[in-house]
Amino acid sequence: MGKIGFIGGGVMAEALISGILNSNSYKPNQIGVSDPLRVRVKELEQKYGIECSIDNQRVIESSDIIIIAVKPQHIENVLEEIKTLGKSTQIIISIVAGATLYLLASKIGHNSVVRVMPNTPAQTSDGMIVWTADKGISQKHHPVISNILQSLGKEIYFEDEKYIDMATAVSASGPAYVAIMIESLIDAGVYIGLPREISKTLVMETFKGSVNYLDKTNIHPTKLRESVSSPGGGTVEAIKSLEENDIRAAFYKAIKAAYTKYQTLGEMHK
Ligand SMILES: NC(=O)c1ccc[n+]([C@@H]2O[C@H](COP(=O)([O-])OP(=O)(O)OC[C@H]3O[C@@H](n4cnc5c(N)ncnc54)[C@H](OP(=O)(O)O)[C@@H]3O)[C@@H](O)[C@H]2O)c1
């Protein structure tokens, strides 16, 4: 569908550009990027053969789909430029954390807007991406948007925007929870005497293997836990200790705390 223009040529924009080009759904001459940094613009131009500029106006005026990929502190200026220079026939996709549909539509002046929340593994196309759209986006646009977002990983569309804050607490903050579990297990391995590098390999491979195993067999995590826990064995001893330390309650509280925070931040945009 026509041309895609990125406002902001940082890490996430590059992940999208590289994924979109690899999927062959758009050609380099159908992609444009603007970024204030001249060296960055040159780098993207040379690497992908796409049209790059330090001028947002060029990208806004020549694109059918505009993807806003700037940091949250810069979004207001970008929305102002799109309002002045853009057209109501354009689709505006924002990947900016916390930018609600209300903020996007009210600042731009039309409701063909899409709110996307990716997570950090999206940088290597291993992301979990959730998205929602305002009334100006019809069902016929959905495959086009899904197709673009699939270059970052697995995508899920929500009809109701309220799920975005919930998903943000689970999947966007999620890599931090996984990282702290991995860190803790590596340190625990070192604590009982394993060399640190060995402990790291054991933990990383156990995470990857367990997730792949659950994915491939489609069994419930409870079944996996039960199958590893032989009666009176070491695993149940560890599980008993985790339960005594309220591991489940700790996750419930943590996710609720994140969700409450995202709701509060969202309210600030209303
Ligand atoms: N990275 C992630 O893992 C991740 C995960 C979830 C969501 N996100 C969201 O994705 C968005 C982009 O993140 P990112 O990691 O790609 O950020 P980034 O690497 O900092 O990229 C943003 C780019 O936008 C440029 N920029 C700033 N103001 C601009 C303007 N007015 N017009 C055009 N370009 C402008 C920046 O240039 P300067 O550096 O010169 O300012 C920078 O090159 C953020 O809003 C973030 O919330 C990112």
The ligand as a Gaussian input file, in Angstrom:
#p B3LYP/6-31G(d) Opt

LIG

0 1
 N       13.595000       0.382000      21.918000
 C       12.679000      -0.435000      22.418000
 O       12.974000      -1.579000      22.783000
 C       11.241000       0.010000      22.541000
 C       10.294000      -0.841000      23.134000
 C        8.956000      -0.412000      23.218000
 C        8.593000       0.823000      22.721000
 N        9.541000       1.626000      22.147000
 C        9.108000       2.934000      21.662000
 O        9.617000       3.161000      20.371000
 C        9.913000       4.535000      20.214000
 C       11.254000       4.659000      19.536000
 O       12.231000       4.055000      20.390000
 P       13.717000       3.818000      19.898000
 O       14.347000       2.898000      20.883000
 O       13.760000       3.480000      18.434000
 O       14.305000       5.297000      20.119000
 P       15.616000       5.962000      19.495000
 O       16.597000       4.904000      19.094000
 O       16.054000       7.042000      20.431000
 O       15.056000       6.618000      18.141000
 C       14.326000       7.790000      18.080000
 C       14.916000       8.642000      16.958000
 O       14.052000       9.746000      16.713000
 C       14.851000      10.893000      16.475000
 N       14.063000      12.113000      16.718000
 C       13.941000      12.869000      17.844000
 N       13.112000      13.915000      17.644000
 C       12.688000      13.833000      16.348000
 C       11.825000      14.617000      15.542000
 N       11.209000      15.711000      16.029000
 N       11.631000      14.253000      14.258000
 C       12.240000      13.144000      13.746000
 N       13.065000      12.354000      14.470000
 C       13.286000      12.682000      15.745000
 C       15.975000      10.711000      17.464000
 O       17.048000      11.561000      17.147000
 P       18.008000      12.106000      18.361000
 O       18.622000      10.883000      18.960000
 O       18.948000      13.006000      17.659000
 O       17.071000      12.805000      19.337000
 C       16.302000       9.227000      17.311000
 O       17.192000       8.983000      16.246000
 C        9.883000       5.186000      21.602000
 O        8.827000       6.083000      21.706000
 C        9.684000       4.032000      22.556000
 O        8.739000       4.358000      23.566000
 C       10.848000       1.243000      22.052000

